[in-house]
Amino acid sequence: MLTAPAATGAPLAANRLRDAMAGHEFFNRDSTDPVKLTASTGIAYWEPADAKNGTWEPQLIALAERALRAATLSGPNRLVMLQTS
């Protein structure tokens, strides 16, 4: 979980992971052909002021799930970043 200032580095880290996966050959033990993997990433972050009454955790998790779903539905190797409102 990241606060808004720390979230600025999250896309960079996610893109580095995606690039590392794209540059690596993965093999299934039942085949000699390499398997290509993609990585869709959903990132959710919050402003510290959004943490009202200690109820921000379920909202942030739901937002992260929405971001990941949106990234996955957008196609391979996508990144979606959402902020709490």
VOGU-3710 file (C-alpha; in Angstrom, 3 decimals, decimal comma):
1> mltapaatga> 0,000/0,000/0,000  1,318/3,369/-0,983  0,495/6,935/-0,132  0,221/9,365/-3,032  3,821/10,671/-2,870  5,276/7,148/-2,805  2,949/5,991/-5,591  4,879/7,975/-8,181  7,496/5,199/-8,314  4,972/2,362/-8,619
11> plaanrlrda> 4,500/2,577/-12,409  8,268/2,576/-12,897  8,634/-0,558/-10,773  5,719/-2,256/-12,550  7,159/-1,413/-15,966  10,578/-2,741/-14,960  8,997/-6,013/-13,889  7,023/-6,233/-17,139  10,153/-5,532/-19,216  12,139/-8,156/-17,296
21> magheffnrd> 9,419/-10,723/-17,935  9,252/-9,824/-21,631  13,017/-10,232/-21,962  13,104/-13,661/-20,325  12,351/-17,017/-21,890  10,106/-19,158/-19,727  9,770/-22,864/-20,417  7,051/-25,334/-19,638  8,539/-28,624/-18,514  6,382/-30,456/-21,079
31> stdpvkltas> 7,636/-28,434/-24,062  10,873/-27,127/-25,513  9,159/-24,021/-26,885  9,495/-20,873/-24,785  6,362/-19,397/-23,261  5,764/-15,658/-23,582  4,381/-14,036/-20,451  2,717/-10,663/-20,152  2,003/-8,589/-17,090  -1,019/-6,387/-16,593
41> tgiaywepad> -0,766/-4,305/-13,446  -3,337/-2,508/-11,345  -2,089/0,119/-8,919  -4,231/1,857/-6,322  -3,073/4,630/-4,035  -4,547/6,946/-1,484  -4,024/10,377/-0,041  -3,393/10,297/3,720  -6,377/12,628/4,130  -8,584/9,874/2,646
51> akngtwepql> -8,064/7,674/5,714  -11,245/8,673/7,492  -12,511/6,652/10,427  -10,198/3,739/9,624  -12,375/2,543/6,745  -9,926/3,148/3,905  -8,480/-0,401/3,711  -11,497/-2,117/2,105  -11,932/0,829/-0,257  -8,283/0,715/-1,296
61> ialaeralra> -8,381/-3,040/-1,872  -11,549/-2,696/-3,956  -9,894/0,086/-5,953  -6,814/-2,080/-6,557  -9,054/-4,891/-7,787  -10,809/-2,458/-10,154  -7,453/-1,213/-11,460  -6,202/-4,746/-12,073  -9,456/-5,754/-13,784  -9,300/-2,675/-16,023
71> atlsgpnrlv> -5,668/-3,378/-16,922  -6,412/-7,008/-17,723  -9,425/-6,145/-19,865  -7,398/-3,512/-21,746  -5,061/-6,145/-23,154  -1,630/-7,580/-22,451  1,077/-5,542/-20,774  -1,209/-2,778/-19,508  -0,943/-0,644/-16,417  -3,903/1,108/-14,791
81> mlqts> -3,394/3,393/-11,808  -6,332/4,642/-9,742  -6,498/6,989/-6,762  -9,059/7,050/-3,992  -11,498/9,917/-4,259
//
